[in-house]
Amino acid sequence: MMEHPTPIRRLFGLCLVGIAFAVRSLSTMPVEAAPSSKEPPEVLQAALERRAEIPLGGDFKPNPTIPMLVAVGHGGRVLLSRDDGQTWKQVFWGFPGSDHGPWATKSVVYTNGVFVVAIGWTSPTTWLASDDGERWRHLSDGKANLPEMKGPDATAAVMPSTWGLAAGKGAVVSGGSTVMAASPDLGKSITTFSLSSCKNDPRPRKFATHHVRPIYCGDESGRFLAIGNDRSKDNPVFGNLFASDDLGKTWRWMEPRLLNEKCPNYGDMISNGRAVLLVDTAGANAFVSADAGENWEGPFPTGTDRAAASVVGKEFWLVGSKGSRASVDGKVWRDLPKGIPSGEILATPGGKTWHEAHAFEPETEHVHRGQGLRDIVFGLASPSAG
């Protein structure tokens, strides 16, 4: 592998049976992000002006026929591949961004022919969308009456602060601090739900959460789950779990007793459409729910350490620098071949050899922490007009 004078963020392809993709420099562990570097006022102003240049949406006309992969990273960097990850091109770039600020970018989802990217943490936040992978606009048409769209610094496209996105059945759902947001119709309408209402719940611990990230459990249940850390000082547990059965419009605070008692802290939560897998912070133990988060089993030793969780085909994969493991049910784990790059894997099972598919030079001015790619998704999109 050639050497570069500056750090390069790479995409790797997996050969043999099926296609796979590894996002380098991606961590799914819910670590506390560093405070934003103090950008000069003119830099922050330029970042906001760049966002204002992007056209509004709300009128997408998906024609899901062309298979493609979309990967994203800080700065609103969007990469596109139409050949199973063999070649990539950058189709959108916003403005240099880091873990905090208006161009922090770490989540992309796909549903019903449209890709959606969340940009910004904590505020302001923007959701960009594309139905062909090439042209990117705000998901919203700017007409939603959201609190974030008011005030002297607000614009029509400002969304609730977003830590992560999930999508399913045509709905896009977000979590952040205490406000959940959802669009069931690809930006035509947007609703919000405040988790602060949980403060009135009579439980033996005070409600305090942050870094809330949703997942879609699959079409069978149609349920969205969301998980956030537990910041309560009295009787803290593994985290806070929430469920929505109306495409993200309303949420219920769950109380999974087994997780409270046996999981010290969560590392990640994913679903393969049949079961939900939750791993602890170390990635050493897994917990499994077969009913979209109502009941849990575990812990089941994974044999890994600090590994990133992915769904590959219908299997759960935990991939780390010290070894990788896979499981069909989240309970019994087997070794994976050596040499799988650390990061998120998007693939069909199989394959043993990897090659570099794309590399780019990260931004270095007015940014901090890692500038690698953060998320990837597969979908079917409209033929590009260009």
Secondary structure, DSSP 8 states (H G I E B T S, - for coil): ----SS--EEEEEE-SSS-EEEETT---S-----------HHHHHHHHHHHHTS---S-------EEEEEEEETTTEEEEESSTTSS-EEEE------SSEEEEEEEEEEETTEEEEEEEESSSBEEEEESSSS--EESS-S----GGG-STT--TT-B---SEEEEETTEEEEE-SSEEEEETTTTS--EEEEGGGGGGS--SS---EEEEEEEE--TTT--EEEEEEE--SSS--S-EEEEESSTTSS-EEE--HHHHHH-SSEEEEEE-SS-EEEEETTS-EEEEESSTTSS-EEEEE-S-SS-EEEEETTEEEEEETTEEEEESSSSS-EE--TT--SSEEEE-S----EEEEEEE----SS--S--SEEEEEEEEE-----
